[in-house]
């Protein structure tokens, strides 16, 4: 198959591209990325040869998308403005990239007869809910522009599937963590590990009772790889992606990081606008045959080890 990965220079992309490059049934990979937040350095683990082509472009520009998609049969659409909380100050840009950019991807896929589209959505769509058994039928309650755009983009992807008969699915990702070439430190677990390693105190807005599901970035990449290469196992329009065992309260994350890395001094501050809180059910994911491999503690230990090793090299 010939695969287009939008936003392939980002965090998940940096773990996904090596997997695709090593797959026997993937003959060509095209990466479309604006390099606004990603970097070519994130290709460090990928095999860069004639089978991997890079196109610098923006999903907000339809021409960039269509040109990159020519000759492609499978699209993995990762490109997005990330950092949900920060999008309150970037609403217009977030909507343009995350919603309108997805419309461009879908319109090009429709024109070029793409057979399979896998879209990166988020469990952040659920907002705040008291239930501890959120499944794909739970009504989304987006609390920030990031989630609003993802909810709207899911509809665009579902309409594409209904109109064309193509395979198309949205993967509502748990919060990513763990080491990959494009590692981000504005995500809760990675941020906590960094603060612990550097002996810095940690401020958490809220009382730490917020629920979140977590997934190692390499498991997230494996899910996109699985859905792209075996679409028949992912027939539903949307899937929560993660593990029931990896639903944690934020306060529990701080405790685990203190146990596995180093003690971290946490201060909880009252938050006028409490962030999302969602405890997610992954029963539908089980039907695909996909399973996560990393536990949270393993991922935390691994990230800390990598950072410690690199610090020793630098010094």
GUSEMI-90342 format. One record per residue (C-alpha): x, y, z; residue in three letters. Coordinates in steps of 0.5 Angstrom, whole numbers, padded with zeros to 4 digits. Each point is the difference from the previous one (the first is absolute). Last residue first. Example, Ala and Ser with C-alpha at 12.3 -4.5 7.8 and 13.67 -1.06 7.14 Angstrom:
<rs>
       X       Y       Z   residuo
    0027   -0002    0014       Ser
   -0002   -0007    0002       Ala
</rs>
This chain:
<rs>
       X       Y       Z   residuo
    0056    0033    0061       Unk
   -0005   -0001   -0006       Unk
    0001   -0008    0000       Unk
   -0002    0000    0007       Unk
   -0006    0004   -0001       Unk
   -0002   -0004   -0006       Unk
    0001   -0007    0005       Unk
   -0005    0004    0005       Unk
   -0005    0002   -0005       Unk
    0000   -0007   -0003       Unk
   -0001   -0003    0007       Unk
   -0005    0004    0002       Unk
   -0004   -0001   -0007       Unk
    0001   -0008    0002       Unk
   -0002    0001    0007       Unk
   -0007    0004   -0002       Unk
   -0002   -0005   -0005       Unk
    0001   -0006    0004       Unk
   -0004    0003    0005       Unk
   -0005    0002   -0005       Unk
   -0001   -0007   -0002       Unk
    0002   -0001   -0008       Unk
   -0002   -0006   -0004       Unk
   -0007    0003   -0002       Unk
   -0005   -0005   -0004       Unk
   -0003    0000   -0007       Unk
   -0004   -0006   -0002       Unk
   -0005    0005   -0003       Unk
   -0006   -0003    0005       Unk
    0004    0003    0006       Unk
    0000    0007   -0002       Unk
   -0008   -0001    0001       Unk
    0001   -0001    0007       Unk
    0005    0006    0002       Unk
   -0004    0003    0005       Unk
    0002    0007    0002       Unk
    0001    0004    0007       Unk
   -0001    0008   -0002       Unk
    0002    0006    0003       Unk
    0001    0007   -0004       Unk
    0003    0006    0003       Unk
   -0003    0004    0006       Unk
   -0002    0007   -0001       Unk
    0001    0004    0006       Unk
    0006   -0005    0002       Unk
    0002    0000    0007       Unk
    0007   -0002    0001       Unk
    0004   -0006    0001       Unk
    0007    0000    0002       Unk
    0004   -0006   -0002       Unk
    0007   -0001    0003       Unk
    0003   -0006   -0004       Unk
    0004   -0006    0003       Unk
    0004   -0003   -0006       Unk
   -0001   -0005   -0005       Unk
   -0004   -0006    0001       Unk
   -0003    0002    0007       Unk
   -0001    0007   -0001       Unk
   -0002   -0001   -0007       Unk
   -0006   -0005    0002       Unk
   -0002    0005    0005       Unk
   -0001    0006   -0005       Unk
   -0003   -0005   -0004       Unk
   -0005   -0002    0005       Unk
   -0002    0008    0001       Unk
   -0002    0000   -0007       Unk
   -0005   -0005    0001       Unk
    0002   -0006   -0004       Unk
   -0004   -0005   -0006       Unk
    0006   -0004   -0002       Unk
   -0003   -0007    0002       Unk
   -0006    0001   -0005       Unk
    0005    0001   -0006       Unk
    0001    0005   -0005       Unk
   -0004    0002   -0007       Unk
   -0007    0002    0000       Unk
   -0003   -0002   -0007       Unk
   -0004    0003   -0005       Unk
   -0003   -0001   -0006       Unk
    0000   -0008    0001       Unk
    0003   -0005   -0005       Unk
    0007    0000    0003       Unk
    0002   -0007   -0001       Unk
   -0002    0001   -0008       Unk
    0005    0006    0000       Unk
    0006   -0005    0001       Unk
    0006    0004   -0002       Unk
   -0002    0007    0002       Unk
   -0004   -0002    0006       Unk
    0006   -0004    0003       Unk
    0005    0006   -0002       Unk
   -0004    0005    0004       Unk
   -0001   -0005    0006       Unk
    0008   -0001    0000       Unk
    0001    0007    0000       Unk
   -0004    0001    0006       Unk
    0003   -0006    0003       Unk
    0007    0004   -0001       Unk
   -0003    0006    0003       Unk
   -0001   -0004    0006       Unk
   -0008    0001    0002       Unk
   -0003    0003    0005       Unk
   -0008    0001    0003       Unk
   -0001    0006    0004       Unk
   -0004    0001    0006       Unk
    0000    0007    0004       Unk
    0001   -0001    0007       Unk
    0006    0004    0001       Unk
   -0003    0006    0004       Unk
    0000    0005   -0006       Unk
    0006    0004   -0003       Unk
    0006   -0004    0001       Unk
    0007    0003    0002       Unk
    0006   -0004    0000       Unk
    0006    0001    0004       Unk
    0007   -0001   -0004       Unk
    0005   -0005    0001       Unk
    0002   -0001   -0007       Unk
   -0001   -0007    0000       Unk
   -0007    0001    0003       Unk
   -0002    0006   -0004       Unk
    0002   -0004   -0007       Unk
   -0004   -0006    0003       Unk
   -0006    0005    0001       Unk
    0000    0003   -0006       Unk
    0000   -0007   -0004       Unk
   -0006   -0002    0004       Unk
   -0004    0006   -0001       Unk
    0001    0002   -0007       Unk
    0004    0006   -0002       Unk
    0007   -0003    0000       Unk
   -0001   -0003   -0007       Unk
    0004   -0006   -0003       Unk
    0002    0001   -0007       Unk
    0005   -0006    0000       Unk
   -0004   -0004    0004       Unk
   -0001   -0001    0008       Unk
   -0006   -0001    0004       Unk
   -0007    0004    0000       Unk
   -0006    0000   -0004       Unk
   -0007    0002    0003       Unk
   -0005   -0005   -0002       Unk
   -0001    0000   -0008       Unk
   -0007    0001   -0003       Unk
    0001   -0004   -0006       Unk
   -0004    0002   -0006       Unk
   -0002   -0005   -0005       Unk
   -0001    0000   -0008       Unk
    0000   -0006   -0005       Unk
   -0003    0003   -0006       Unk
   -0007   -0001   -0002       Unk
    0000    0007   -0003       Unk
   -0006    0004    0003       Unk
    0000   -0004    0007       Unk
    0007    0000    0000       Unk
    0001    0007   -0001       Unk
   -0006    0002    0004       Unk
    0004   -0003    0006       Unk
    0006    0004   -0001       Unk
   -0003    0006    0000       Unk
   -0004   -0002    0006       Unk
    0007   -0001    0004       Unk
    0002    0006   -0003       Unk
   -0005    0004    0004       Unk
    0002   -0004    0007       Unk
    0007    0001   -0001       Unk
   -0001    0008   -0001       Unk
   -0004    0000    0006       Unk
    0005   -0004    0004       Unk
    0006    0005   -0002       Unk
   -0005    0006    0001       Unk
   -0001   -0002    0007       Unk
   -0005   -0003    0005       Unk
   -0003   -0005   -0005       Unk
   -0006   -0004    0002       Unk
    0000   -0006   -0004       Unk
   -0007   -0004    0001       Unk
    0002   -0007    0003       Unk
   -0001   -0006   -0006       Unk
    0008   -0001   -0001       Unk
    0000   -0002    0008       Unk
    0001    0004    0006       Unk
    0000   -0005    0006       Unk
    0002    0004    0006       Unk
   -0006    0005    0000       Unk
    0001    0007    0003       Unk
    0001    0003   -0007       Unk
    0005    0006   -0002       Unk
    0002    0001   -0007       Unk
   -0001   -0006   -0004       Unk
    0003    0002   -0006       Unk
    0007    0000    0004       Unk
   -0001   -0007   -0002       Unk
    0004    0002   -0007       Unk
    0000   -0001   -0007       Unk
    0005   -0002   -0005       Unk
   -0003   -0002   -0007       Unk
    0001   -0006   -0004       Unk
   -0002    0000   -0007       Unk
   -0001   -0006   -0004       Unk
   -0001   -0001   -0008       Unk
    0002    0007   -0003       Unk
   -0004    0001   -0006       Unk
    0004    0007   -0002       Unk
   -0006    0004    0000       Unk
   -0003   -0002    0007       Unk
    0007   -0001    0003       Unk
    0001    0008   -0002       Unk
   -0006    0002    0003       Unk
    0001   -0004    0006       Unk
    0007    0003    0001       Unk
   -0003    0007   -0001       Unk
   -0005   -0001    0005       Unk
    0005   -0003    0005       Unk
    0004    0007   -0001       Unk
   -0007    0004    0001       Unk
   -0001   -0004    0007       Unk
    0007    0000    0003       Unk
    0004    0005   -0004       Unk
   -0005    0005   -0001       Unk
   -0004   -0001    0007       Unk
    0007    0000    0004       Unk
    0002    0007   -0004       Unk
   -0006    0003    0002       Unk
   -0001   -0002    0007       Unk
    0008    0001    0002       Unk
   -0001    0003    0007       Unk
   -0005   -0006    0002       Unk
    0005   -0004   -0003       Unk
    0005    0000    0005       Unk
   -0004   -0005    0004       Unk
   -0001   -0005   -0005       Unk
    0008   -0001   -0002       Unk
   -0001   -0002   -0007       Unk
   -0001    0004   -0007       Unk
   -0001   -0006   -0005       Unk
    0003   -0004   -0005       Unk
   -0001   -0008    0002       Unk
   -0004   -0002   -0006       Unk
    0002   -0007   -0002       Unk
   -0002   -0001   -0008       Unk
    0000   -0006   -0004       Unk
    0000   -0001   -0007       Unk
    0005    0005   -0003       Unk
    0001    0002   -0007       Unk
   -0001    0007    0001       Unk
    0000    0002    0007       Unk
    0005    0005    0001       Unk
   -0002    0004   -0006       Unk
   -0007    0000    0003       Unk
    0002    0002    0007       Unk
    0004    0006   -0002       Unk
   -0005    0002   -0005       Unk
   -0005    0001    0005       Unk
    0004    0004    0005       Unk
   -0002    0000    0007       Unk
    0003   -0007    0000       Unk
    0007    0004    0000       Unk
    0006   -0002   -0005       Unk
    0007   -0003    0000       Unk
    0000   -0007   -0003       Unk
    0004   -0005    0002       Unk
    0001   -0007   -0004       Unk
    0002   -0007    0003       Unk
    0001   -0006   -0004       Unk
    0006    0003   -0003       Unk
    0004    0000    0006       Unk
   -0001    0003    0007       Unk
   -0001   -0006    0005       Unk
   -0003    0003    0006       Unk
    0003    0000    0007       Unk
    0003    0007   -0001       Unk
   -0006    0003   -0004       Unk
   -0002    0004    0006       Unk
    0006    0005   -0002       Unk
   -0004    0002   -0006       Unk
   -0004    0004    0005       Unk
   -0007    0001    0002       Unk
   -0003    0006    0003       Unk
   -0001    0005   -0006       Unk
    0003   -0005   -0005       Unk
   -0005    0000   -0004       Unk
   -0001   -0007   -0001       Unk
   -0002   -0005   -0006       Unk
    0004   -0007    0001       Unk
   -0001   -0004   -0006       Unk
    0001   -0008    0001       Unk
    0001   -0005   -0005       Unk
    0000   -0008   -0001       Unk
   -0003   -0001    0006       Unk
   -0002   -0008    0001       Unk
    0007   -0002    0002       Unk
   -0001    0005    0006       Unk
    0007    0003    0003       Unk
   -0001    0007   -0003       Unk
   -0007    0000    0003       Unk
    0003   -0002    0007       Unk
    0005    0005   -0001       Unk
   -0005    0005   -0002       Unk
   -0005   -0001    0006       Unk
    0005    0002    0006       Unk
    0002    0007   -0003       Unk
   -0007    0001   -0002       Unk
   -0003   -0001    0007       Unk
    0004    0006    0002       Unk
    0000    0004   -0007       Unk
    0004    0000   -0006       Unk
   -0006   -0004   -0003       Unk
   -0005    0005    0000       Unk
   -0003   -0003   -0006       Unk
    0002   -0007   -0001       Unk
   -0002   -0002   -0007       Unk
    0001   -0008   -0002       Unk
    0001   -0004   -0006       Unk
   -0002   -0007    0001       Unk
</rs>
